[in-house]
Amino acid sequence: MRWWSAANLVSNAGTWMQLTVQNLLVLQITGSAAATGLSLSVQAAPGLLMSLAGGAAVDRWPRRLTAAVSQALLGAVAFTTAVLVALDQLNVGVLMALAAVTGLIATVDGPACSLLGNDLVPPEDVPSAIGVGSLVHSAGRLIGAALAGITVGALGTAAAYAANGLSFLFVTAVIPFLRPAPGALPARAPAPAQGSAPHEDDLGMREGLRYFARSPRLLALAGVTGISAVFGRNYGLTLAVLVTGPLAGGAGAFGTVSTVLAVGGILGAVLGARLRRPSVRLVGTLAAAGGLLQVVAGVSPSLAMLLVLVLPMAVVESISDTAGTTVLQTDPPARLRGRVLGVWGSVRTGWGLAGPPALGLLMEYAGARGALVAGGLLIAGSVLAGHLLHRRRAHPAPALPVLLPEAPAIPAAPLTATVPAPRPAPAAETRQPVGAAA
């Protein structure tokens, strides 16, 4: 697990470095912010359409091999981009195609790497392993964003893509040496015996979708996470407008806010790693708390006050994410977890594509402060309404007694009982001597 965490830290840093450089590269080639957003949408689109198929592949194929191949393919895409940039042969069309290929590979790589990390620890330590993964993700994001500017300034854009390719190869080289922990769940469902009918769970992608749709816990988790993702977690958009607008700060001030958000994410991941049995109720409570903090942040009068609020906002968000991921990866049976993660990948991609436009439209009408306040109240109110609805279904009100019209009184029967007539004495029995044949 230590080797896997170190490899993931390197890979996450490389990925965030490439994402940062990719935005700058698209701006350099096209000079259009819309094209930058389009490149991100093109990379996310396969997750909306193909995540369920990717999750089914993870359930059917050996997990270590699947993760190693997907990481190697992502490295090949990064190296190809680096060569094209170095030769000045990269145009918008090729860049969009490479982004789409990256998104397609990620539909398999995401669930494979997530579940592979869980295989390296005993089942009771899976929540801690997920917390460590969140910590590695937050730290890698912070490191990668910082390294992007240094690498581009010193070595150029192609070097950043090449460094990301090397990070994928490092993960690929580590995977063959990983061994599942004693007591860990099997990496994939056992194949049915020859000549026997396949189990209904081996039918394919529909089983993951059916399980997700029939699980009230996962549906509630999807609702809480979805409304939080759309109205509460696009801080790169809402806080940027708030800092540079009403609070009259500059790019440096927003950089400070972003750093505090990253630090809060790391602290939250450390605290989330201590959770043993998180629940959907905990996720909802944390989401509501984050929404209320967001309301206060929306009316903060100064940048200093905003910085004080941003840290607990990021901590609460990180713990909530860790708790939700633990529920998502431990509730389904082992043979369906890849497919359930595939369903989740499609839903999460839908939020990612719909959230920024919806939030931008809200800011057009209500401004940055109004969007933060309205979004936070909507999150807290939705969580409270869901809790009350669940409580009402779990504890329905007792039925009122039905009052029937009083029936006429029936006279009591006399206390004398009718004694039946004695039966006549039976005829003399014919007895056989002892030992006679029956």
Disulfide bonds with the S-S distance in Angstrom:
none
